[in-house]
């Protein structure tokens, strides 16, 4: 018998050694305007650092890194000259894809499987949702038997119950997912940020939204289809509990500066608004197609995705 958390951790690692790009797309893959908007935002926070680092958690296909670096190279050459970009990843298959895409930035981009002390911004887009979760219901935890059948037994990690108590979830009569790995990553981020910020974009919820998900948020994706019962060979994700990141962030010296949804965040970026307006006035087929993709970003992802910015105190 294995806890769902441990099974999910193993399955996710194996999944990201495959060609996951056939199963889903992310905002950076919709349009470069996403990466440019993030880059223009982050530039204002790192401008005063002598040697700023952008540390991306989970580089995916490398397209977000490509767009961010392209923005800095073209529009912020002075900042680009002193900037270093580091991608944290565990999949060597993904690293190879990223290196191929980012070949023109050789010497500017580095890869790591460990955290290190830095001054700058640690950021991620759809990273925390892939971290494994403990699934709790009625004080019991979900395990899987040898045939992957569900077994509810005693909670495997005492920290899980401590989180439920601290967050006020103990008496909820529903499925609750507890991501201890999220807290471990958050602590590592804080410990290695000598000065700077933690910037998260992901789909998620806050404590006040939790009752909207009585059966939890775990889902799987395969070939752009969503499955409510995730299984091996698919992308397995759980919504990110942003209240958890904020609450425990305080313990680690991370102060919330911004929390909003993706739509409002993007529409507050002058560069994104200008591009949206320019495309809306164009009758070129390629611009019409790009406008459609930006609308998908704002409408389909705009409310579900949240944006959190924390400052290291």
C-alpha positions as CSV (number, residue, x, y, z in Angstrom):
1,X,0.0,0.0,0.0
2,X,1.2,3.5,-0.9
3,X,0.0,6.9,0.1
4,X,-1.6,8.9,-2.7
5,X,1.0,11.6,-2.1
6,X,3.9,9.1,-2.7
7,X,2.1,7.6,-5.7
8,X,1.5,11.1,-7.2
9,X,5.1,12.1,-6.7
10,X,6.3,9.0,-8.6
11,X,3.7,9.4,-11.3
12,X,4.5,13.0,-11.9
13,X,8.2,12.4,-12.2
14,X,7.7,9.7,-14.7
15,X,5.1,11.7,-16.7
16,X,7.5,14.7,-17.1
17,X,10.1,12.3,-18.7
18,X,7.6,11.9,-21.6
19,X,6.5,14.3,-24.3
20,X,3.9,16.1,-22.0
21,X,3.3,18.9,-24.6
22,X,0.7,16.8,-26.4
23,X,-1.6,16.9,-23.3
24,X,-2.0,20.6,-22.4
25,X,-0.8,24.1,-23.1
26,X,0.2,26.8,-20.8
27,X,-0.1,30.6,-21.0
28,X,3.4,31.2,-22.4
29,X,2.6,28.8,-25.3
30,X,-0.5,30.8,-26.2
31,X,1.4,34.0,-26.9
32,X,4.7,35.8,-26.3
33,X,2.7,38.7,-24.7
34,X,2.5,36.7,-21.5
35,X,6.2,36.4,-21.1
36,X,6.7,40.0,-22.1
37,X,4.2,41.1,-19.5
38,X,6.0,39.1,-16.8
39,X,9.4,40.4,-17.9
40,X,8.3,44.1,-17.9
41,X,6.8,43.6,-14.4
42,X,9.9,41.9,-12.9
43,X,12.3,44.4,-14.4
44,X,11.0,47.1,-12.0
45,X,11.8,44.9,-9.0
46,X,15.4,43.9,-10.0
47,X,16.6,47.1,-11.6
48,X,18.6,48.2,-8.5
49,X,20.4,44.9,-8.0
50,X,24.0,44.7,-9.2
51,X,23.8,41.1,-10.5
52,X,20.1,40.1,-10.4
53,X,19.0,36.5,-10.8
54,X,15.8,35.3,-12.3
55,X,15.3,31.7,-10.9
56,X,12.5,29.9,-12.7
57,X,10.9,26.8,-11.0
58,X,10.1,24.3,-13.6
59,X,11.1,25.5,-17.1
60,X,8.6,23.4,-19.1
61,X,9.4,23.6,-22.8
62,X,11.6,26.7,-22.2
63,X,9.3,29.0,-24.0
64,X,8.6,31.3,-21.0
65,X,12.4,31.7,-20.5
66,X,12.8,32.4,-24.2
67,X,10.2,35.2,-24.2
68,X,11.5,36.8,-20.9
69,X,15.1,36.8,-22.1
70,X,14.1,38.1,-25.5
71,X,12.2,41.0,-23.8
72,X,15.3,41.9,-21.7
73,X,17.7,41.6,-24.6
74,X,15.6,43.8,-26.9
75,X,14.1,46.3,-24.5
76,X,16.3,46.3,-21.4
77,X,19.8,45.8,-22.7
78,X,21.6,47.3,-19.7
79,X,19.6,45.1,-17.3
80,X,20.1,42.1,-19.6
81,X,23.9,42.5,-19.6
82,X,24.0,41.9,-15.8
83,X,21.2,39.5,-15.5
84,X,21.5,35.7,-15.1
85,X,18.7,33.3,-15.7
86,X,18.6,30.0,-13.9
87,X,16.1,27.1,-14.4
88,X,15.4,24.7,-11.6
89,X,14.3,21.3,-13.0
90,X,14.6,17.6,-12.2
91,X,13.8,16.2,-15.7
92,X,16.9,15.8,-17.8
93,X,14.5,15.2,-20.8
94,X,13.0,18.7,-20.2
95,X,16.4,20.2,-19.7
96,X,17.5,19.0,-23.2
97,X,14.3,20.6,-24.7
98,X,15.0,23.8,-22.9
99,X,18.7,23.9,-23.9
100,X,17.7,23.4,-27.6
101,X,15.2,26.2,-27.4
102,X,17.5,28.6,-25.5
103,X,20.6,28.0,-27.5
104,X,21.0,31.6,-28.6
105,X,21.2,32.6,-25.0
106,X,24.2,30.4,-24.2
107,X,26.2,31.8,-21.3
108,X,23.1,33.7,-20.0
109,X,21.0,30.7,-18.9
110,X,22.0,28.1,-16.3
111,X,20.4,24.9,-15.0
112,X,20.3,23.5,-11.5
113,X,18.6,20.8,-9.4
114,X,19.3,22.6,-6.2
115,X,18.6,26.0,-4.7
116,X,21.4,28.4,-4.0
117,X,21.6,31.9,-2.4
118,X,20.6,34.6,-4.7
119,X,19.4,38.2,-5.1
120,X,16.5,38.6,-7.4
121,X,13.2,36.8,-8.1
122,X,12.2,33.2,-7.7
123,X,9.2,32.6,-9.9
124,X,7.0,29.9,-11.4
125,X,4.1,29.4,-13.8
126,X,2.2,26.2,-13.2
127,X,4.8,24.6,-10.9
128,X,3.2,24.2,-7.5
129,X,0.1,22.5,-8.9
130,X,2.2,19.5,-9.9
131,X,3.6,18.9,-6.4
132,X,2.1,15.9,-4.7
133,X,-0.6,16.2,-2.1
134,X,-1.9,14.3,0.9
135,X,-5.6,13.7,0.4
136,X,-7.7,13.9,3.6
137,X,-11.3,13.2,4.3
138,X,-12.9,12.8,7.7
139,X,-9.6,12.6,9.5
140,X,-8.4,9.7,7.2
141,X,-5.8,9.8,4.4
142,X,-6.1,8.3,1.0
143,X,-3.8,5.3,0.2
144,X,-3.7,3.1,-2.9
145,X,-3.4,-0.7,-2.8
146,X,-1.5,-2.8,-5.2
147,X,-4.3,-2.6,-7.7
148,X,-4.6,1.2,-7.2
149,X,-7.8,0.8,-5.3
150,X,-8.7,3.4,-2.7
151,X,-7.9,2.7,1.0
152,X,-8.6,5.3,3.7
153,X,-6.3,4.9,6.7
154,X,-4.5,6.8,9.4
155,X,-2.7,10.0,8.3
156,X,0.9,9.2,7.3
157,X,2.6,12.5,8.3
158,X,1.8,14.4,11.6
159,X,2.5,17.7,9.8
160,X,-0.6,17.1,7.7
161,X,-2.8,17.3,10.8
162,X,-0.9,20.3,12.0
163,X,-1.7,22.1,8.7
164,X,-5.3,21.2,8.9
165,X,-5.5,22.6,12.4
166,X,-3.7,25.8,11.7
167,X,-5.7,26.5,8.5
168,X,-9.0,25.8,10.3
169,X,-9.8,22.8,8.0
170,X,-10.2,20.1,10.7
171,X,-14.0,20.0,10.8
172,X,-14.7,20.4,7.1
173,X,-16.8,17.5,5.9
174,X,-15.1,17.3,2.5
175,X,-12.0,16.2,0.7
176,X,-9.0,18.5,1.6
177,X,-5.6,18.3,-0.2
178,X,-2.6,19.2,1.9
179,X,0.6,20.0,0.0
180,X,3.5,19.6,2.4
181,X,5.9,19.7,-0.6
182,X,4.6,23.2,-1.4
183,X,5.6,24.3,2.1
184,X,9.0,22.6,1.8
185,X,9.7,24.4,-1.5
186,X,8.4,27.7,0.0
187,X,10.9,27.3,2.8
188,X,13.8,26.6,0.4
189,X,12.9,29.7,-1.6
190,X,12.9,31.9,1.5
191,X,16.1,30.5,2.9
192,X,18.0,31.1,-0.4
193,X,16.5,34.6,-1.2
194,X,19.1,36.9,0.3
195,X,17.1,39.8,-1.0
196,X,14.2,39.7,-3.5
197,X,10.8,38.3,-4.3
198,X,8.8,35.1,-4.8
199,X,6.4,35.3,-7.7
200,X,3.8,32.6,-8.3
201,X,1.3,32.1,-11.1
202,X,-1.0,29.1,-10.9
203,X,-4.6,27.9,-10.8
204,X,-5.8,27.8,-7.3
205,X,-8.0,29.0,-4.5
206,X,-8.0,30.5,-1.0
207,X,-9.5,29.2,2.2
208,X,-12.8,31.0,1.7
209,X,-13.2,29.2,-1.7
210,X,-12.5,25.7,-0.3
211,X,-16.1,24.6,0.1
212,X,-16.6,25.0,-3.6
213,X,-14.5,21.8,-4.0
214,X,-16.2,19.2,-1.8
215,X,-14.5,16.3,-3.7
216,X,-11.1,18.1,-3.9
217,X,-9.4,19.6,-6.9
218,X,-7.3,16.7,-8.2
219,X,-7.6,16.1,-11.9
220,X,-5.6,14.5,-14.7
221,X,-5.0,15.7,-18.3
222,X,-4.3,13.6,-21.4
223,X,-4.5,14.8,-25.0
224,X,-6.2,18.1,-23.9
225,X,-9.0,16.2,-22.1
226,X,-9.7,16.5,-18.4
227,X,-10.2,13.4,-16.2
228,X,-11.7,13.7,-12.7
229,X,-10.0,10.4,-11.7
230,X,-6.3,10.8,-12.5
231,X,-4.3,7.7,-13.4
232,X,-0.8,6.8,-14.6
233,X,0.4,8.3,-17.8
234,X,-1.3,11.6,-17.5
235,X,-0.6,15.1,-16.1
236,X,-1.8,15.0,-12.5
237,X,-2.5,18.3,-10.8
238,X,-4.2,19.8,-7.7
239,X,-5.2,23.4,-7.3
240,X,-2.8,25.5,-5.3
241,X,-3.9,26.7,-1.9
242,X,-2.7,30.3,-1.9
243,X,-3.9,30.9,1.6
244,X,-1.4,28.1,2.6
245,X,1.4,29.8,0.8
246,X,0.6,33.1,2.4
247,X,0.1,31.8,5.9
248,X,3.3,29.7,6.0
249,X,5.2,32.3,4.1
250,X,5.0,34.5,7.2
251,X,7.0,31.9,9.1
252,X,9.7,31.9,6.5
253,X,10.0,35.7,6.3
254,X,7.9,36.2,3.1
255,X,5.4,39.1,3.1
256,X,2.5,39.2,0.6
257,X,2.7,42.3,-1.6
258,X,0.2,41.3,-4.3
259,X,-2.5,38.8,-4.7
260,X,-4.9,39.0,-7.6
261,X,-6.3,37.0,-10.5
262,X,-4.4,36.6,-13.8
263,X,-6.8,38.6,-15.8
264,X,-6.5,41.7,-13.6
265,X,-2.7,41.3,-13.4
266,X,-2.3,41.2,-17.2
267,X,-4.7,44.1,-17.8
268,X,-2.7,46.2,-15.3
269,X,0.4,45.7,-17.4
270,X,0.7,48.6,-19.9
271,X,2.7,46.5,-22.4
272,X,-0.1,43.8,-22.5
273,X,-2.9,46.4,-22.8
274,X,-1.0,48.1,-25.7
275,X,-0.6,44.8,-27.5
276,X,-4.2,43.9,-27.0
277,X,-5.3,47.3,-28.4
278,X,-3.0,47.0,-31.4
279,X,-4.2,43.6,-32.3
280,X,-7.8,44.6,-32.0
281,X,-7.3,47.3,-34.6
282,X,-5.6,45.1,-37.1
283,X,-7.2,43.0,-39.9
284,X,-4.1,40.9,-40.6
285,X,-5.0,37.2,-40.2
286,X,-2.0,36.6,-37.9
287,X,-3.0,39.5,-35.6
288,X,-6.6,38.2,-35.5
289,X,-5.3,34.8,-34.5
290,X,-3.0,36.3,-31.8
291,X,-5.9,38.4,-30.4
292,X,-8.0,35.2,-30.1
293,X,-5.2,33.6,-28.1
294,X,-4.9,36.6,-25.8
295,X,-8.7,36.5,-25.2
296,X,-8.4,32.8,-24.3
297,X,-5.7,33.8,-21.8
298,X,-7.9,36.4,-20.2
299,X,-11.2,34.6,-20.3
300,X,-10.4,30.9,-19.9
301,X,-7.5,31.4,-17.5
302,X,-8.1,34.8,-16.2
303,X,-10.2,34.0,-13.1
304,X,-9.0,30.5,-12.3
305,X,-5.3,31.5,-12.3
306,X,-4.0,33.6,-9.4
307,X,-0.9,35.7,-9.0
308,X,1.0,36.0,-5.7
309,X,4.0,38.2,-5.1
310,X,5.9,37.8,-1.8
311,X,8.8,39.9,-0.6
312,X,11.6,38.5,1.5
313,X,11.9,40.5,4.7
